[in-house]
Amino acid sequence: MLLRKTFSTTADFVGLEEPSMPLPLFARADLAVRPAGCKDDLWLPIQVKSTTVESGGRDLAKNHSDGSRSRFWEFSAVRGYHGMPILCVSVANVAQQQQSPRVWLFSEGCFGDLRGTLRITEGGKYDTKDRRCTLDPQSPSFYHTGKALLRAWVEARAGEGPYELQCIQALQTQLSRAHLAEWTMLQKCRELFSHVPGGLEMREAVSPVLPHDIELRCPRSPDMRWQRVQLKSASWDRARRGLGYIHVTKMRGSRFLPYDEGDFDFLLVSQPQNKRLFTIKNSHTASPTPDEQRWRYFYFIPVAALVREGVVASENQKIKGVKSFRLDFETDSRLKRGFRPLRLVGWRLDTSAPEVAGQRVAQILYGESRRGLATYQKYEKWQARPVPAPQRCGVSETRTDAMVKGNSHPSSQKEDPPIDQSGSHCSLSGPVDRVSDSAGTECKSTFSENQHKLSIRDLYAVERAAIELLRQSFRPTEFFDGLEEPLIPLPHFARADLAVRPFGSTEDLWLPVQTKSTGQRTRNRPNNWSPVWHFYNVRGYRGVPVICISFERDVEEGGVHQGQRVWLFSDECFEHLKHPGRLAITEGGKHDNEGSRCSFVDHSPSGRHVGRVLLCIWQDARKAQGPYQLYSLRTLQTQLSPNHLAEWRMLQNCLELFEHVPGGIDVREAPWPCDPHDIEIRPSGLSAQSFRKVQLKSAIWTSQSQAWPGIAFVKSCKMVCKKRRPYEEHDFDYLLVGPPRNSSRLSHDSKKRLTTVSLNDANQLDPNAAAKECESHRFLYVIPQEVLICEGVVASGDRGHSRGVQGFYLDFSSRGVFKRPSRISRLLKWRLSLSDLQDAGLKAKTIFL
């Protein structure tokens, strides 16, 4: 973009222009220019090299103090560009506005016998006056970059100088064999899209590393999100006549992996372009493909169909995906019934009738096709919509925020009315995984599809609203005694969301309740069919009532709030579903009956009052009747995974400490379980002071604890896009680390060592020696984030540029292991002894204040 600004016309500069269609991404040249207004098909190719690093990362202040070194810039892969100018651009410190970009212009002959990286040293042999350029047209010090390129074009037009002009076709096809095949296919795709009624907007992917190549959108539907399309070229299969072989893999590191269902929206496959590898019967020569038949067939397949066929991986449906598959490109194929290529032949486009193929593309993009059979009813309705000014098929000139990968799936909150998220103390179900089961159907409305593109926070907001709505039905009324919950809600990620018992009961017998929620109902079939509600992960709750709640938003009415619906099931109702279970409740279907329908109000014609139903379930379970069970509160609180159970026990220790802080501490849970902190605290009575974020951790014994008794490991990382990353500044304000609880790890490691030592040394290897060091004193660390940043534990881009670590060690021994200065010894200052809670409370108050 910086270079393109220098192409603009000024008073003393005629200007430069680029071709209407940019050069391919992997072409030999990056840019092609000619004088503005020139009609000759003669273009000057330009290769651009850039760097953002100055002086190879050395400390400039140190270099300038002794005056012995100069700044330098390094550029790699500058050889092999004969006949074209090479522009080296340094944008180091440009973002901070500390200096303007530096530009140098070279020809390949300037590098002589240079091998490897080009290093331009300030004032050196490459940093000369005739090679320096500037991006500022008013700068008198250096040559203006645009003027220098214009002079190079004029000299090459006259047959002078080291540069050569080429036609645009030659520049576009200077690609590797694989990239040339992709580019040729892209041109054929443009030709195909030009026959779509009303045209298609097309733009390239933001980055070449993304798992899709282009993005499409119908100009008739400006609100429609960009559809990501992956382009593939098939190859003839040697073993099977008429079948094309397609590789469907992506690179992750050095490994080839199958595509995931979120990588793209459509797969566009062209007919094989290589010669057939088999011979026709009674012929000894290869069968050439006629030119008019080489680009006849295309496949335009939605990712939902690929997931259903097991081609694309789906984590929710437990599909691993494949690295290759076959498609049928024969006109008169005779495939066996049930064969995958036969099932996918319905997505094939025949470009021998371009207009029909264009209509078929529009149908698939609009989502009105089933198993490849055309359904023209809604397509005709869509075709009758007002059409804006015709747009030709080409690369979009403007790139909106939708191009960013993180925004490629717009949230449905833009369309839905806001959901009431009142009630801060409510538990959420364990794994929140509500990704759409896209293999279930191919024709879904945009509203329904967007529901399953919600972020984790949006999903939690829906579920919190559902739980709060359910809580309102527990209140006593004139005809209902009411239900009560424990004073402390169940932990996040517990097996049950809620625990209830009759109001006023003193028995420690609680009925666990699991809730599932959805934001709206969907119409994924023609209008005369019934609506459907989808609920996910409904299996695995034996003995627990499962309540499914829908915030009624009708798709056909634009997402207008219409009320709520609620159903109640036992786990036995889902035995026919595969684990973890996707429940589809069709209006009037087998799951939507009088036995399952409930209501949030008394005497409602839609169903029984859900609070009354839960009260009857508790009474029957108290008599050991029915499929449900009652549990003690302690049992429900500890029905957690080992990691979450350790966190919950750590929280109990913290609450015990906060009770002894002078003045008291107000504690509340984090707004979202996915946040990088667990609780928020504030001194009691100081309502004007904001809450401070606290991250809770439990240390663990490791193999290092055998060599250094009392030293435990603390994990200090978070999950970002399924990858572990160190904590960053502002993730939390305090880190509270509790003592290790995995003493069995020490016993296991010690038993291994006992087999390799003599009996005389066995007494020195007490399996619980390290744990006994901490039995007399229970320790808890309360460390401010500022301290962790200084110690390099937490990443900070502003102070010290600390990258952070994913784990560190703390001392839980009674006497202290390390006497010399180290991170472990310095952090002992922030350790509290829980053996004296009064003293620990005083120290905690000084830290928090």
Residue, then its C-alpha position, 0 to 999 in steps of 0.5 A: m500500500l505504501l508503494r501504491k501511493t507513489f503511483s498517483t499523478t502529481a503536477d510534475f509526475v504523469g503517474l503509473e497504473e496497474p492492471s485491472m486484475p492484480l497479478p496472482l499471489f504467487a506470481r514471480a512479480d509482485l506488481a506490474v505498472r505502466p504509465a497512466g493512460c498508456k494503451d500498449d500491453l507492455w508492463l514493468p514487473i516489480q519485485v518487492k522485499s520488505t523488513t520490519v527489523e532494524s540493525g538485526g535486533r541489536d541495541l542501537a543505543k549501545n552501538h551509537s555510544d562507541g560509534s563503531r557500528s552502523r545500522f543495517w537492514e536485511f532482506s532475503a531471497v533477492r536473487g533470481y529476478h532478472g529483468m525487473p526492478i527490486l524494491c527493498v522497503s524497510v518499515a521498521n519503527v514506522a508504526q511508532q512514527q519514529q521514522s519514515p520508511r526507507v526504500w532502495l531500488f536495485s537490479e539483479g546485476c547489482f548483487g554480483d556474486l551475493r549469496g543468501t541475505l542482502r544486508i544494507t548497511e547505513g552508508g555502505k556499498y548498497d546504501t548509495k545516493d543512486r539507489r536510495c528512493t523515497l515515498d514522499p514526492q516533495s522530498p529533494s534528498f532522494y529519487h521519488t519511487g514512482k518517478a524512478l519506476l517511470r524512468a525504468w519503464v521508459e528506458a526499457r521501452a527504448g531497449e536500454g537499461p537492465y529491465e524488460l517489459q512484458c505483456i500482462q498474460a506472460l506476467q500472470t502465468q509466471l507461476s509454478r506448475a501447481h499455482l498455474a493450475e490454480w490460477t487457470m481454474l480461478q479464471k474458469c470459475r470467474e467465467l462460471f460465476s459471470h452466468v449467475p443471475g445478477g452476478l456474484e461479488m468475489r474477493e480473494a482470501v485475506s491471507p494465503v495461509l487460510p484454509h480457503d481461497i476465495e469468498l463469494r457473496c450475492p449482490r442481491s443480498p448485501d446482508m449475506r455474509w461472505q461465503r468461504v470457498q476452497l478451490k481444488s483441481a482433481s486428477w484422473d484416478r488410475a484405478r477407477r475409470g471416470l473418477g477424479y482424485i482430490h486431495v483435501t488436506k491442509m498443512r499444520g506445522s509439517r503435517f498434512l491434516p484433513y480439513d475441519e468443518g469450520d475451515f470453509d463453507f463450500l468446496l469447488v472442484s474442477q475437472p481433471q486436467n491431466k491426461r487419462l492414465f488408463t486406456i480405452k478397451n481395444s485401444h493401446t493409446a491413451s485417451p486424450t480429453p477433448d478441449e471442449q470437454r476439459w472444463r465441462y464439469f465442476y462440483f460445488i459442494p457445501v461443507a455440510a454435505l462433506v461432513r455427512e459423507g465423512v470427508v471433512a472432520s467434525e469434532n462434535q459429530k466425532i468424524k475424523g475426515v479423510k485426506s482424499f476422496r473421489l468424484d465422478f466426472e463421466t457423462d454416462s457413469r455406472l457407479k454402484r448404489g451407495f458409492r460416495p461419488l454417486r451420492l455426491v454427483g447431485w452437486r455437479l455442475d454441467t457448464s455445457a449449459p452455462e445459464v443453467a449452471g449459473q442458476r444452480v450455483a445461485q440455488i446452492l449458495y441460497g441453500e435451496s437444494r436437497r441431495g442435488l435436486a433443484t427446488y425452484q420455488k424459493y429461487e424464483k422468489w429470490q430472483a424476483r427481488p429488486v436487483p441493484a446495478p449489475q456488477r461484474c464478477g471480479v475481485s472486490e475493491t473494498r475489504t471490510d472487517a468481515m475479511v478478518k478470520g475471527n469475524s467470518h461468522p457474524s454473531s446472531q446477536k446482531e439480529d436477535p433482541p438482547i437476552d436478559q442476563s440478570g442473576s450473577h449467582c447461577s451455575l452453568s453446565g459443564p462442556v458448552d458445545r453448541v456447534s451446529d450439526s451441519a450434516g443433519t440438513e442442507c437447507k437451513s435459514t441464515f438465522s438458524e445457521n448463525q445461532h451455531k456461530l455464537s461465541i462462547r460468551d454468547l452461549y453462556a449468556v443464553e444458558r444463564a438467561a435460561i437458568e434465571l428464567l427457570r429459577q423464577s418458577f421456583r418461587p412459592t405461590e398460592f397454589f405452589d409451596g415452592l422450591e429452594e436452592p442451596l445458599i452457595p450455588l453448585p460449582h461451574f462445570a459441575r455435572a448438574d446446573l441446579a440443585v433443589r428441594p422443597f421450600g423449608s425442608t431441612e433434609d440434605l437431599w437435593l434433586p439435581v437439575q440439568t438445563k439445555s437451552t437454545g436461542q430460537r426455533t428454526r425452520n429448516r424445511p418448507n413453510n408448511w412443515s413444523p418448526v424444530w428446536h435443537f438441543y445438544n449434549v443431552r446424554g449422560y445425565r442418568g438420574v437427573p431431569v433434563i430441562c430444555i428451554s427455548f427462547e421463542r424467536d420465530v425465524e420467519e418473523g425476523g427473530v421477534h421475541q414470542g415467549q418461551r417453551v420448556w420441556l422436561f425429560s429423563d435420560e431414558c428418553f434419549e437412549h436411541l441417541k448417540h453420545p453426547g446426543r443431539l435432540a431435535i424437538t419437532e412441533g407435534g413430534k414424538h418429543d413434543n407431547e403432553g408428558s414432556r411439555c411444561s410451562f413457567v406459569d400456573h394453569s397454562p394450556s401449553g403444559r404443566h408448571v415446571g416447578r410443580v413437576l420438579l416438586c413431584i419428582w423430588q417427592d417420588a425420588r424421596k420414596a425411591q420411585g421413578p427414574y430420578q435420584l436425590y443426592s447430598l449437597r456435598t456429593l453434587q458439589t464434588q461431581l467435577s473433573p479432577n482439575h475442576l475439583a481441585e479448583w473448587r477445593m482451592l476456592q474453599n480455602c480462599l473463602e476460609l482465609f477471606e473470613h479472617v481478613p479484618g473488615g471482610i472481603d466481598v467475593r463474587e464469581a467471574p462474569w464468565p467461566c471462560d475469563p482468565h480469572d476465577i473470582e473478583i474481590r473487594p474490601s467490604g464497605l468500599s462500594a466505590q472501589s472496583f472489584r479486583k480479578v483473582q486467578l486461583k491455582s493449585a500447585i502440583w508435585t512433580s518429579q523435581s519434588q523428589a530432588w527438591p522436597g517441598i518444591a511444587f510446580v504451578k501452571s500459568c497458562k490459558m487456552v487461546c484457540k486450542k493452544r496454550r499461552p502464558y497469562e498476559e497483563h490485565d488477565f488478573d490482578y492477583l494470583l492465589v496458589g494453594p498447596p499441592r494435593n497430588s501426594s500420590r504422585l510422590s508415592h509413585d515416583s518414590k517406589k520407582r526409585l526404591t527399586t534402584v537403591s540399596l536397603n540402607d538408603a531406603n529410609q531416606l526415600d520415604p514416599n511422602a517425605a516431601a508431603k510431610e514437609c508441608e503437613s505442619h504448615r499449610f501455605l497459600y501464596v497471594i502474589p500481585q500481578e506486578v510481581l509476576i510481570c517483574e519475575g517474567v511469569v506473566a507476559s507484558g508488551d509494555r514493560g520489559h517485553s516479557r513473554g511470560v512462562q507457562g509454568f513456574y515453581l514455588d516453595f511449600s517446605s516449612r524451612g525454605v529450600f533455596k537460600r540463594p537469590s532466585r525466583i523461588s526465594r523472592l516469591l517466599k515474601w508473598r506466602l501466607s501460613l494458614s496455620d494462623l488464620q488471623d495473622a494470614g488475614l492481616k497479611a492478606k489485607t495489606i496485600f489487597l490494599 
